[in-house]
Amino acid sequence: MFTALYTVLTAIVYLVVLPFFPVLAFRTKYRHSIPARFWLWKNPPLREDGVWFHLCSFGEARAVAPLVQRFEPELRRLSTTTQTGKTVIEELASEQNRYLPFEPLLWGWVRPQKVLVVMEAELWYLLFDLAKRRGARTFLINARISDRSWDSYRRFAWFYRRIFSRIDRVFAQSEKDRERLELLGARNVEVLGNLKLASIPGAGRRLPKPRGLLVCAASTHEGEEGAVLEAFRALKEFHPEAKLVLVPRHPERFDRVDRLMRSFAKLQGWSERRFSEAENFESDLTLMDRMGELVNCYAISDLVVLGGAFEPIGGHNAAEAAQFGVPIISGPHFFNQKELFEGIEGIRIASKEELPGILRYPKLLEPTKLKVRGDALDRIEKEIRDVL
């Protein structure tokens, strides 16, 4: 009865908003997704009897890719709700990738599958209900409930209990997520950590490591390089052999940062150089002026100052550095990366004004560590394969 009532209500919503879709479809962001999701334009059902992965964003698609790739191509079925997610799933399954239709359309679209695997918070009632009715074992992986959304979940707990009654297995990011999920009715919950931390691109090549401490100022923005240079001067008082590599976030700023670096070096009597001039870090200051070298820099660094958070930018991905266990200092404005920062132990948060005092004593900083079970992908793969 509930499923029938829910279908009717979502169908009414669909009919009410249908006249607005043509207008939205002209926007680049929705040009392909709206016709596919709401009109089933070039969006036929997925082939039967596969392992169906559903996700939302580009980040989720990248995070689940290593797990998807463990399954034979003929088993892979993928769906998403966004155009950015679609660009990734097209690479993972060239033919069996789709946009997920709006819920009432799922009645005629969902085909029997062996397994349904859903990422994070894509809690569509009819998606789980119909997949379950048609024979799939259902999984929710990398599950999380943020502090911001927890009150909303609690207000509609009666509804989420119905969704979780149709989910067989849940893999959560943290103990707090497990507690919240179980309060909403989730069963068979296990904590594996954030899967976005389980598979991170490693170094592509080994760069030459200079003698002494190497500090990497990574993904810096306007207003941050000056603060890092001042802090590095404090470090140099105690560690004169220390070297600094500056890696601006945007290549169009290379020349501007180069002028700042050269001016500062001249005042201090330091040596400076662009990386492209000699491909080493033997100068006191080096500007990394080549794209794609940041992870390679992390691999040989003794300390990372991660930009994008000393100014109100939102922060950048700390996991790429943390995989090497290097101490990381970042700023307080990491609001776009809160989820990833919570999955890393040991990050030191400081303001620009606090940087010199902290950088002066590098040995007091903790190594970082990714909070994810080493066997996370193995664990999920085994559970899925037990069904096949």
N, C-alpha and C positions, 0 to 999 in steps of 0.2 A: 504493500500500500504506500509506504514512504517513497519507494523508488518511482512509482507511478505519479504521485503527487509532485515530486521533485522534477520529474521530466516535464510535466505540464507547466510548472512555474518557469522553468528555464526556457521552454518553448515560447511562452508569452513574452519573456524578456527579449528573446531572439527576434520575435516579430515586431516588438516596439522599437528596437534600435536598428533594425534592418535598413530603414530609409537613410540612416546616417553613414552607412558603410561606404557608399560610392564616394562621398566627400573625403573620408579618411584614406581611401585607397589611392588617391592622387598623391599622398605624401610618400616620399621615398622610403621612409621607415616601414610603411605598411603595404607598399605596392604589390608585393607578392604574397605576404602572409594573410591579409584580409580576404582576397578572393579565394585562397586555398582553404582557409579555416571556416569561413562563413558561407561560401557558395560551392565548396568542394571543387573549385576550378583546378583542373589538372592535379587532382589530389585523390587518387583512388585508394582503396584499402590496402593495407600491408598484406603480404602473402602469409598464409597460415603456418602454424607449427614452428615458430621461431622463438628467439629470445629477444623480446621487445624492450628496448630502452627508451624511456621518455624523459626529457629534460627541458629546461627553459632557455637559459642564457648561453652566451658564448663561453663564459667562464665555466659553467657546469659541463658544457660539451667537451671542453678541453680536459676537465678533471676526470670525466668518465671514460675518455678515449682509451687510456691504457687497459682498462677493464674490458671494454668492447673488443679491443684487438686480440684478446685472449681467446675469443670464440671464432669458430670457422665462419668465413664470409657468408656461406649459405644459411647460417643460423641468424645472422644479424638483421634486426629490424629496429629502426630508429625514428623517433618523432620529436618535434619541438614546437614551441609557440612563437618563436622570434626569428627574424631574418638572419641575425648574427649567429644564432644557434644553428640555423640551416646550413650556413657555409661550412661548418665543421662536420656535421653529420653526413653531408654529401661526400666527404673524403672517407668516412668510415664505412659507409654502405652506399655505393654508387647508384644502386637501383632501389633498394628498399629503405628510402628515407622520405619522410612526409612531414607536413604540418599537421598538428593535432586539431581536428575539427572542434567547433564549439559543442558543448555537451549534448544537447538534444539530437544533434546529427550523428552522435556516436552509435546510436541504435542500429543504424544501417551500415556503419563503417567498420566497427570493431570485428575482427575475425578471430577465431580460436587460436591462441598462442600457448606455447608450453610455459613461458615465464613472462611476467611483466616486471620490469625494474624501473622504478621512478626515483629521480634525483631530488633531494632536499625538501622543498616545500610545495611541490606540484600536487596538491591534495584535491584533485577533481573527483567528486563522488562517483559520477557515472563511469569515469575511466576505470576505477578500481572495481566497481560493482559489475560492469559488463564483462570486463576481463575475467573476473572470478566466475561469473555465471557460465562463461564459455570455456572454462577449463584451465585457466592459467593459475600458476602459483604466483603470488604477488609479494614484491619486495619494495621497501622504501629504504634507500641508502643515502648516506651522508646527511641524515635527517637532523634538522636543527629548528629551534624556536627562539628567536632573538628576544632580548629584553624589551625592545620597542613593540613587538607584536604579541607578546605574551598575554596582555590584558584582553586583546581582541579574541585570541584563541579561547581564553577562559569564558568570555561572554557567550561564545557559541560552542561550548564544550559538548552540549547534547548532539550537535551536528557532527563534530569531529569524532565522537565516539562511534557514530555509524560508519564513518569512513574507515576508522582503524579496525572496525570489526571485519572489514574486507581485506585487510593487509596481514599476510601470514608472518612476515619477518621484517624487523626494523634494525638497521645499523645506524647508530647515532654518533654525532661528533664528540659529545662530552657527557660527563655525568649529569650536569645540569640539564642538558637536553634530554637525557634518558628520564630523569625525574618528571619533567614537564610532559613528555610524550606519554609516559605511563599514566599520569593524571588525566590525560585526554582519552585514555582507553587503549593505548598501544600495547601489543603483546609481543613476547619474544624479542625484547630489545637488548642489543649488545653494543657496547661502546668500542669504536675502532679509531676514532679521531677523524680529522678533516681529510677527506680523500684528495683535496686540492694540494695537500702537502705530501701525498704518497708518491707522486711521480713528477719530478721537477727536472727541467733540462739541465744537464751537467755541463762541465766545461768542454768546449769544442776543441781547444788546443792548450798546450802548456806554455804560458808566457814566462819570460825570465824574471825570477824573483831577485830583487836587489838585497844587498846586505842591510841589516837593521830593520826597524819596524816599517811596515808599509801600510799606510792608511788610505782607504778608498772612500772618497766622497762621491756617493752614487746617486744618479738621477736627480741632480740638483736643479733648482729653479732660481729665477731672479730674486735677489735678496738673501740667498742662502750661501753662495760661494764666499762672500765677504766674511760672514760669520765663521765659516769653516776655516778660512785662512787665518783669522785671528786666533781661533782655538788651536790651530796647528802650531802657531808661534809659541803658545804656552807649552805645548808638548816638546818642541824643539829645545826649550831651556833645559829640560831634563834628559832628552834623548836627541842629541845633535845629529845622530846618524839617521833619524827618521826621514821617510819619504812620503809625499802625498801625491795621489793621482786624482784629478778632478774629472768626473764623468757627467757632464751636463745632460739633462733629460732630452733636450731637443737640439738636433744638429745645427739648426739655424742660429743658435746662440754660441757656437764654438768660437767664432772670432771675438765676440764681446767678452767671453770668459777668458780667452787668451790675453786680451789687453789688460784685464783686471789682474790676471796671474802675473804677467810680466812686470806690471807696475809694482805690485806687492813684493815680488822677488827682488827687484832693484832696490827698494827701500831697506830690505833685510839683508842684502848682500848674498842672496841665495841663487843657485842655478835653476834654470827653468827650460822647458822644452815641450814641444808637441810630440805625442807618441809617434806620429807618422814620419817624423824626422829621423828617428833612430830605432824605434820599436824596442825600447827598454825603459826602465824606471830608475836610472842611475842619477838623474837630476833631483834636486830637492823637491821641485814641483813639476808634475807632468800633466798635460792636458790630453785626455783620451779623446782623440778626434776621429775615431772610427766607430761605426755602428757594429753591433753584434759582439762586442768584446767585454761587456759588463760581467757576465758570469765567469769568463776567463780571468778577469781581475779579482773577483771574489775568491777564486780558488787559491790565489797566492797572497791574499791580504791578511794582515794580522788584526785589523780593526776596520769596521765599516761604519761610516756616518751616512745614514740613508736619508736622502732629501725628500722633498715633497710634503713634509710634515712640520718643518720649522716655520713655514708660511702656510696660510690656510688653503692648501691645495687638495688635501685629502689623503696624502701618503702614497707609498708605492709598495710593491710586493717584496716583503722581507724574506720570504721562504727561499728565494734563489741564493741568498747569502747564508742563511741559517743552515742549509744543507751541509755546509763546510764547517759548522761549529764555530764560526768566527763571532767575536763579540760585536754587537750592533747597537749603535746609538741612533735614535730617531726622535723627531719632534712630537709635540702634543696634538697636532692636527692630522691624525691618521684616520679620520672618520670614514673614508671610503675603504679602508683596509682593516677595520676592526675585527672582522671575522678571522682573517689570516693572522693578525697580530696575537689574537687569543690562542692560536694554535702553535705558538712559538714561545718557548721558555727562555728567559734571560735578556730580552730586549730592554735596553735602558732608555727611558723616555725623559727628554730634557728640552728646555727652551734654548733659544739661541744664546741667551745671556749666561746660561749654565754650562754651555759647551766647553769653554776654556778650563774651568775648574775640574770637569770630568775627564777631559782629554789629557790633562796634565799627569794623571795617574792611571795609565792604561791597564796596569796589572790588577787593579781593583775591579775591573769589568768581568762579568761572567761570560763564559762561552754560551752560545745559543744552542737550542735543541728543538727539533721538530716534535710536536706532541701528536704523533700518529703511530699506530701499531705497525711494526715492520711487515707483518703478514696480512695487512688489511685487505689488499687485493686478492691474495691467495684465499683468505677466509670467505670472501663474497663469492669468488669463482667456485669454490668447492660447494657452497650451498646451492648455487644455481645448477651446477653439473649433477648434483644428486637428484635433481628433478628430471633431467633429460634422459 
